[in-house]
Every structure is written in structure tokens, then in C-alpha cells.
Amino acid sequence: MTNTNAGTTQATRVVEGLCRFIESVEHVPSLDELASRAGLSRWHLQRTFKRIAGVTPKAYADACRERRLREALTNGARVTDAIYAAGYNSNARFYERSDDVLGMTASRYRAGGAHETIRFAIAQCSLGALLVARSERGVCAISLGDDADALVRDLQDRFPKADLVGGDREFEQWVARVVGFVEAPRIGLDLPLDVRGTAFQQRVWQALRAIPPGETVSYAELASRIGAPKSVRAVAGACAANAIAVAIPCHRVVRNDGALSGYRWGVERKRALLAREAAREPEAVEA
């Protein structure tokens, strides 16, 4: 048992060292380069890295590259400079998947969402105030709360330079469908979503959407479902970062003992949503 623990500790140190190396270099290291550095075979490295880090070396390197790009654009770097500084070999390779990486064009991201139009509206439902926002790509925010003004301020913080405008008649129909979905989650929500997050967050959110109404999973189980059993804390962080309530059902994740943990929009709302999905009478939400 001692030898097994020692081996695990050594492997963890190797992977941690490789993670620091990946973060420090400007290119995406090849598997051969990382295997040589670790003194392991390609196959052994790939398997060990994914077991401990929860993602493959390439996925980790891609996430680091995407983070560097966001930081450079946020700090005002020219788009071309940011692309090459982040480690992309060519503009063309980046632009092929820029929407997946940033959720918008690089120039719009650099400008804090400038020239992007976000339509939003506030409605009331049994859980309190409900804000729904959509971009050109789909629903980008669903928020719940007691203070409608606070929900709008939060949306402004997320899109500081975007044009926030009231919803038109078509969008009002979207809002009505979201309200209906909150009240009766089993009917589903057939609307496009504009999901913006890191590659890891999007894996977590995709797994959340696969949990049927009326069922719950623990954070540990969710981490296992995405192939990252060691990343329970990161999974919890991705749940907390979710900005599209109910449609990305982070309320269906509970502690290992079944107890309710924190919820961005209030534990009482989480309890009410779970009760509703289990076909029980939901508890009242205190104002």
C-alpha cells in the first residue's frame, strides 16, 4: 500500500511539473516533447496525465493557450499580436474556431463586447424575478433573484461594452417560453443557447444538460462522468460559473450525502427547483 501511495505521489508531482512547463512556454508542446521531459512513454504519459489532471496534455495546453489569448485581448493587445503571443501558429487556424474559443469574434472580445447587441427582459415567475438575455447566437443568460435591478447590473458586468437593449415582440415569446420552462421543467426548452466558457467548463455544462429532470448527481459523480475524477473542485467551480440557470441545470448537483450546497441564485430556489422536478409541491421562496 505504501509503494502504491508513493507511486501515486510521484506521478502527481510529474504531472504538476508538466502543467507548470506547459503554462510557461509559448507553444503547444507535443506529446513526444512532454514524454521525453517526463521520462515516460507517450502512452504512459497520456494515460497518467489524464488520470491525474482530468484532461489530456493537449487539452490542458489548449486551455492555457486560450487563457493567454483572453488575457492579451483584455489588456488591449492587437488581435494579430494576441493570436501569435498565445501560441497559435497562424491566424487562419485560430479563426477556424474563434467562436468556440471566445464566444464571439476576437475583435469584439477585445472591445469588451462592443458592437454586440444583447437583448434582455425581466419577467416574474414563482421563483422571483427572472432575467433572460440573448445574443445573435442564442440565450446567453438566465438569472433568478429578488432584485431585478441587481440582475440587470450583473448582465452589464458580464457585457460591459455591449449594446443592451430591450426585447422586441419575438424576444418576448422567448422569455415566455423560459418562464414556462422554469414552472414546468419537464416540457424542455427548445431554444438555442450561447454558451461561453473555457473548454473544461463547457464539458461540465454539457454533462449537466444530460442529467434528466428529477435526478441529481454529486460533484464527484459529475467529475467522473466527464472523465476527470480528480477535478471535483474544478467541477464545482464550473457549476458556480454557469450563467444560464435551469437550461444548464447546475441545481441538479448535490453533495455526496445528498445535502444541498451553494447555488448562485439561492439555495431555496435550488430546493424549489428540485422539488418541482421530482413532482412534489415546491416550497415557497422567501422574499
N, C-alpha and C positions, 0 to 999 in steps of 0.2 A: 504493500500500500504506500509506503514511504517513497519507494522508487517511482511509482506512478505519479504521486503528487509532485515529486521533484522534476519528473519529465514534463508534466503539465506546466509547472512554473517556468522551466527553461523555454518551452515552446512559446509561452505567453511573452516572455522577455524578447525572444527573437522577433515575434510579430510586432510588438510595440516598437522595437528598434526599426523595423522596416517601415512602419507607419510614419515614424519621425523622418526617415530618409525620404519617403515619398512626398511628405509635406515640404521638405526643404529644397527639392530640385525643381527646375522649371519645366522639365519634360515629363512625359508619362513613361516610367521605367518599364522595360519589357519583362516578361516573366523570367526569361533567361538571366537578365541582369539581377533581378531580385533573388533568384535561386542561387546564383553564384555568390552573391553577397552573404546569403544566409548559410551557404554550405549545404544546401539541400537539393534534392532532385526537383524538377519542375512539378511533377505530380504531387510529391510530398508537400512542397511549399503551398501549392494551390489548395490542397485539402486542409492543411493546418491553418493557413491564413483565414479561410472561410469559416472554419470551425470556431476560431477564437474571435475574429473581428466581425463575423456575421455577413461579410460580403467578400467577393473575390478581390485580389490585388488590383485588377483593372478597374473594378467598380469603385474601390477606395480612391484610386488615383484620379478617376474621372470626377468624383465628388470634390476632391481637393482642387482640381483644375477649375471646376465650376465656381467654387467658393472664391478663388483668386480672381476670376473674371468679375464676379459680382462686386467684390471689394474695389477693384480697379475702376469699374464703371461708376460705382457710388462715389468714389473720390474724384470723379471728373476726368478720368483719363480718356483720351480719344479712343473711339471704338476699335480701330485697327490696332493701336498700341496695346489695348487691353487684351485683345484676342491673342496676339503673339506672346505677350508677357505671361498670360495664363498657361501657355504651353500648347496651344493649338498650332498645328503645322501650316495651316492655310486658312484664309478667310472662307473659302468655299466649304471646307469640312465643317467649320463652325456654323455657317448659315444654314446648312442642311438640317440642323436640329436646334436652331436658336430658340424656337418657340418652346420646345421641350425643356431646354435648359433654363430659360428666363421667364417663360410665360408670356413673352412679348418680344418685339424686336430689341436688339441691343441699344439702339439709339433712344428708344422710349424708356428702357430701363435706366440708362444713364441720366435721363432727364427726370427721373422720379415719376414716371407715368405721364409725363407731359404729352399733350396732344391725344391722349387716350380718353375716350368718353366712357364713364361708368354711370349707368342708370341705376337709381335706387328708389326705394319706397319703404315707408313704415306702415305696418299693419298691426292689428291687435289679434291675439289668439288666446286660448285658455292658459297659456304659459306666460302671458305678459306681452310686452312689446316685441315685435318681430321686424327685423330689417332684412330686406332682400336686395342684393345688388347684382348686376350683370354687366359683363364687358361684351365686346364683339364676339367672344368665343363661347360665352355661356355664363351661368351663375357663378360668381366669384366670391360671394359672401352670403351667409345666412347667420344672423346673430339674434340672440334672445336676451332680454333683460327687462328691468323695471323702468329704466330711464331711456326714453327714445333719443334724447339729445346725446347721451353718452354713447349710444350705438352709432350715431352719425359721426361723432368725434373719432371713434375708433376706426371707422371707414376712412375718414380723412387722413388719419395717421398712416394707414396702410397704403394709400394712394395720394401722397402729398401734393403732387403736381398734376394729377389727372383732372379732367373736367367732370365734376359730379353734377348730374342733372336729374331732375325728377322723372319718374317713369311716364311713358305715354300709355295709350289705351292697350296696346299689345302687351306691354310690360305688366300692366295691372292684372292681366289674365295670368301671367307667370306667377305673380305674387299670390293670387287667389289659389293657384294650384299648390304652391308651397304651403299656404295656410291649411289647405285640405289635407296635405301630406302630414303635417305636424299633428293634426287632430286624428287622422286615421292612417298611421304609417304603413299598414299592410296594403294600401292601394298603390304604393310605389310613387316615384317621382320621375316621369319621363321628360326630363329637361336636360339639355347639355350642361356640363359643369366645366368651369375654367379653373382647373386645379393647379395651384402654383406652390412649388416646394422643391426641396432637394430630391435627388433620386431615392434616397433612403426614406424620406417622408412619404413620397408618393407610393412606395412599396407598402408601407404601413397603411396608408389610406385606402389603397386598392384592396388590401386584405380586410379592412374594416367593412367595406361595401359588400364583401362576400358573406358577412355574418347575417343570417336571416332575422327578421323581427321576432322578438320573443326569446331569443337566445343571447347568452352572454359568454365571454371568454375572459380569462385572466391575462394580465400583461405578459406573463411568462409564456402562456399558450400562444398568444399573438406573435411573440418573438419567434417561437418555434415554427409557426405557420409560414413566416417569411424567410425561414432558413437562417435565422440569426438568434439562436437560443441564449447567447451570452449578452445580447444587447437589450435587456429588459428596460434599463433606464432610458436608453435612446428611443425605444418604442413608446415609453410613457411621455417622453418629450415631444415626439411626433404627434401623439394624441392631443397634447396640450396646445400644439401649434396649429391644429386644424381650425380653419376659419369658416367652414361650411357645415354648420350644425345640422344634425338629423340626416341630411343627404349623405354625409360621410359620418356614419354613426359611432363616434368615439364614446357615446354614452353606453354602448354595449360592452365596454371593457371594465372589469371589476378587479378587486384584489383577489389574491389566491384563496382567501377564506370566504369569498362571495360578498364581502362588505363593499360599500360604495366609497370610492376615493374621490378626489377633487374633480371638478368639472368646470370648464371655462365659463359656463353660463349658469352655474349654481348647482349644488348637489341636489337640492329639492326638485329642480327641473329634471335632473337625471333620474331621480326616483320616479317622478311622474311619467316620464317617457317610457321607462322600463315597465312600469305597472300597466300603462296603456297597451304596450306591445304584447304583454302577457295576458291581455283581455281581462284585466282586473280594473276596477274603478280607480282612476288615478287620484292620488292625494292632492289636496289643494296646495297651490303655491302661495306662500305668504308674500304680501307686497313689501 
